[in-house]
């Protein structure tokens, strides 16, 4: 005969019951009295900037009695907007919050800032680690009006950009606004993934536009949104911001990149600036640039001024409901040398000469300059006079003229000529490329984006180039930057002169920069 063995798990509650049978002094686990929530001392509260740090009405209750067993409690809250939350378990008979914590909770349960939300609290008690659980039959309610600090000081029409709507978390939604009153909300938001979003009127919280999506390839990230009050929505491509101008180390040629803080939505750069001018621009181009406007920053506005040469924390705020602002805060950061010298075979390896230097006007460890080398097969190194360090090349040059720096070999140049040299002393990288006067413009091969370097004749100190061009405008420009450029008339060229015009064909261009004259001869 086969015997089956069966094993049963006895619930802990039954074990306690059995124990009570053996020892009459052991209590039976049963609910003698339910916990009861006490009335709140307020029926309504409006949270604002002045009372954020104050205590929210204390939630208290009478204790439950499970025949003397230890008891823990869990408070839950449900909002009239449909969201709910559970608070951490406690053995106390009260729950204390401040208004700031309650405000954050309201945001997570889809409360509408500025509008009263009915918040209903319920209570559950539990004994012996959840063996016996009972929900209180009582509940208490209070009307709470949430506060959105982002709206403080905004006295113009604005709207919320609510990601993953109808879930609405006002603390993590973005504001776009209409400060100029043209009927269009605009502003920048950071949407790192492809959730749908809605646009809600900031005052009424009515939906203006719903089910908007972003293109995964072009506008996932920090983008500008424009929303008309009739429901139309435009989304820009993704943007990344930087500083550019005579006050920066890159002058008007190269951006000083800014860093983005996803929590605040603010762009920041810590950099040295000279007492020059600058602007903010996106994606390293001029299609989107911000300068001085009548009230804050405006697209295509005037150059911004730096009050004095110093190291600054530069902030760019584009998330203030359509009103774009910036700040400059002086700071103390490590500064680089003002310059590196360029001693080499072409100057007798003189490491003190002022004629051969690359400079860092902003003293941010980025150096640049144009050096004339008068002989073929020249060699040189960079020299930091402040530290006494000789800096050479590590490895080989790349095709674009860039290379790594260190305690390395001499840097070589095959041909005599002018060279644009840049050094990043933090990254220990450099580039050396042939430069000089160039032709640039819509008539040339690369348009206004890139110049064509002319050939230098040291005997006559003139520059020449034979090119096939299109109908259009052109100018002469020095060393890939607009700081020095010639236009106007060929027999009387002027700094920043008007564009020169030419018909399609093949021509020889000859420029004498000292005399400020040029000739163009058909070939």
Secondary structure, 3 states (H helix, E strand, C coil): CCCCCCCCCCCHHHHHHHHHHHCCCCCCCCCCECCEECCCCCCEEECCCCCCCCECCCEEEECCECCCCCEEEEEEEEECCCCEEECCCECCCEECCEHHHHHHHHHHCCCCCCCEEEEEEEEEEEECCCCEEEEEEEEEEEEEECCCHHHCCCCCEEEEEEECCCCCCHHHCEEEEECCCCCEEEEEEEECCCCCEEEEECCCCCEEEEEECCCCCCCCEEEEEEEECCCCEEECCCCCEEEECCCCCCCCCCCEECEEECCCCEEEEEEEECCCEEEEEECCCCCCEEEECCCCEEECCECEECCCCEEEEEEEECCCCCCCEEEEEECCCCCCCCEEECCECCCCCCCCCCCCEEECCCCCCEEEEEEEECCCCEEECEEECCCCEEEEEECCCCCCCEEEEECCECEEECCCEEEEEEEECCCCEEEEEECCEEEECCCCCCCCCCCEECEEECCCCEEEEEEEECCEEEEEEECCCCCCEEEEECCEEEECCCCEEECCEEEEEEEECCCCEEEEEEC
